[in-house]
Amino acid sequence: ESKLKISNTPTNGYFLSAQSGNTGGLTWAEAGGGSFTKIANADYGSAVSNFTYTNCFTSTYSMYRFIMYDIDMAATNSELQVKFLDSGNNILSQWRQQSLKNYHQRAGTSSGEGHIAFNGNNFLRFSDDDNNANTSDSSYLEMDIILPYENKFTTVLYKFYLSADNGYNYIHDVAFGFLSDTTSVRSMTIFNDAGTNFASYKSTLYGLTR
């Protein structure tokens, strides 16, 4: 290094980058961004009706991705939902959301599409249909959570594939919700409206590095 002309001092984890406009043409730079870093995961281990990612939103990231799959319930007639909490574990309200959905009958040929909208809830509803209790046909959820920690309106873009208890499968793939409140979000809880225990799930939360 002493024989190279480098424009700045080294930092652990940085790499040497060619920068023609800098002194010597070489600069220590941060490794390429744009990747997701795993923050935490939560998998089914016992009969629970909800689980929480505590203090998962921090100043480190401005965007997060949450993936949950192999979702199955111990009984039918329950709707999957998420609630977000502030630093005092208070549930944040005033969510506005819209979703387009397509559906197809599992054992038939009936299909169609629809639209749902919810306003003012203290949780996000991923669907207006209930979860199935069928381990051979599980559901899948993906959420992008944007600016939760900052004092801005938190936005959630989501995709939800639902194996429903009415004999249909649904996909909500043009769906969003926003919190009309600038309170900083710190934690989130996945639950269902009936308090039914999960039979299985796997989930991971990632933070996006720019």
N, C-alpha and C positions, 0 to 999 in steps of 0.2 A: 504493500500500500504506500510505503514511503517514497517509492520511485514513480508512482502514478500521480497525475495531477487531477485531484478530485475536488469538486467545488464546495463540499460540505463535510462535516464530521460524521462518522458511521453511527448507526443505531442498530441494536440487536434486532434481527429478523428482516432487515432491509436488504435489498439487492443492488448491485451496481448497474446503473442505467446510463445509456448513451444519451447525452443532452448537448447538442452542438452549440447551443446558445450560452452554455455555462462555462466557467473557467476550467480549462483542461479537457472539456468535452465529456466528463464523467461525473455522475451524481449518485449518491446513495438515495434510493427511493423505496417507498413502501411497496410491498408485493401487490400484484394486481388485485383489484377489488371486484365487486359485483357477484360475490359468492354468498351462499347461505351458511351460517354457523349454527350448529345445534346448541340450543340453550338448555333444554330439558326434555324428558319424555315421561309419559305416564301410561302404564299398561294395566289391563285388568288383572287383579290378583285375588279379589274376594268380592262378596256380594255388596256392592255399593250403588247408590242411586245418583251420585255426583262425585266430581273430583275437581280440585283447584290447582291451578298454576299460580303460586303465591309470589308476589313481587317479581314477576317475570318480565315486566316492561320497565326499562330503565333508559337513561340518557345515551347508552351505548349505541342503540339502534333506533332508527325512525320508522322502519318497516319490518314487519314480522310475517312469517308464514306458519300456519298451524295445519297439520294434517292428522286426521283421525280415520282409521279404517277398521275393518272387521267389527263393525258396530252391530251388536245384537242385544236385544232386551230379554229379560226373563219372562216377560208377559207382554201382551199386546195393549193397545189403547194408551200409548204414551207418546208425547211429542218432544223431540230433541231441541234443546235451547241452550243459549249461553248468556251469562250475565257478567258484567265487568265491574270492578271495584276500585275505589280510590285508595289513597294512602291510609285511611282510617277504616278500611274494609266496608265502607258504605257502598251500597249498590247504586250504580249510576242509571238514571232514567232519561226519558225523552229521546228514545230511539225512533227514527223514521226509516222505513225500509220498503223496498219494492222487489219483486221477483217474478220472472217468467218461468213457467214450468211446462215440461212435456211429459207424457205418461203413456205407458203401454201395459196392457193386461198380461199377467205372467202366463196364464194358461189359456189364453184366447187371442183374439185378433183386434179387440177394441183398443183405440188409442186416441189421443187428442192433445190439446194444449190449453193453458190458462194463465191467469195473472193473479197475484195476490199483493196486498199492501197492508202494512200495519203502522200505527202512529202512536207515540207517547208511551210505549211500554218501557219497563226497566229491564228488559232482556231482548235478545234477538231470537225470532222464530225462524228456523230454517225451512219450515214447511207448515202448511195447515192440515197435513195428514199425519197419521200416527205410525210409529215404528212397528215393524213385524217382530215376531219371536220365532226366527227360523235361522239356525246357524249355517244352513247351506246357501243362504242368499242374504248376505250382510250388506250394510249401508256404508257410505263413504262421504267424508266431509273435508273440504279444503277452504281455508280462510286466509286472505291477505289483510293484515291489520295495519293501518297506516296512521302514523303520528299519534300513537296512544299516550306517550309520556308527555309530549309537548302540550302546552295549554292552548290547544286548538281543537276543532271538531274532529273527533276520531272517526275514520271511515273504515268500513269493513266490506270487502268484496268477497263473495263466497260462491262455492259450487257444492251442491249437495245431491248425492245419488241416494235415493231412499227406497228401500224395500218396505213397502207399506203393508199394514194389516188388512187392507181391503181388497187384496188380490192384484194390485197394480204396483209397478215400479215407476218412480218419478225421477226426473233430473231437473234441478234448479240451477241453470248455468248462466243466466243473465240476472244476477242478484247482487244487491248492495244494501247497506244500512249505514246511517251516519248518526252520531250522537250530537244533538243540538245543545251541547254544553261544553265549555272549554276546560272542565276539570281534568287534571292529569290522571290517566288510567294506570294502575299498577298491577292488578291481578285479574284473572278470569276464572269462572267456574262453569264447567259443562254439566248440565243436568237435564232432567225431563219434567214435564208439568204434572205427572201423576205420582212422582216419587218411586217409580218402579226401578228395581235393581237392574243393572247391566248384567248380561250373560257373557259378554266379551267386548273388548275394544283394545286398540293400540293407538297411541298418539305421540306426536313429536312437535315441539315448537322450535322454529328457527328464527334467527335474526339476520337481516340482510346487510352485508358489508358493502359499502359503496366502492 
